[in-house]
Amino acid sequence: MSDSVNANAVLAPVATSVLTHIVRSIVDTPDAVKVESLNDEGKIILEVRVADGDLGRVIGRRGRTAQSIRAVVRAAASRDNAEVDVDFLDD
């Protein structure tokens, strides 16, 4: 299935744009936010990379902010007819 997907194509465009908007509004360095989409056996993984020091702002206390972001992005992914998971990575 991943062979027919263009490497430059965004796999879940609505979910990716929602995720990018939310994360950029939270961090101190919005230009450093990068969202990459990977296909993992039918599930789309959105990897978010942020600048040094911004990961704590995205994750929040006890991971509550990260869980809320994941819930909103999963809801947005329904517009893409896709199942997504969000991973936060420190750059």
Residue, then its C-alpha position, 0 to 999 in steps of 0.5 A: m500500500s505504501d508503494s503507491v503513495n507519493a513520498n512528498a504527499v501528505l498522508a492526512p492533510v487535514a489532521t496534519s494542518v490541525l496539528t501544525h496549527i495547534v503546536r505552533s500556537i503553543v511553542d515559543t519558536p513556531d518556525a522550528v515546528k516540523v510535522e512529518s507523516l509516516n505510513d505504518e501498516g495502515k495507520i498514519i504516524l505524525e511525528v512532531r519535532v519542536a525546538d529545544g525547550d519547547l517539548g515541555r510546553v507541548i507535552g504539558r503537566r502529566g502529559r495532559t496537553a499532549q493527550s488533548i492534542r492527540a484527541v483533537v488530531r484524531a477527530a480531525a483525521s476522521r475528515d481524512n478517513a484515516e487513523v492517526d497517532v501523534d509522536f512528539l520528538d525533541d529536535 
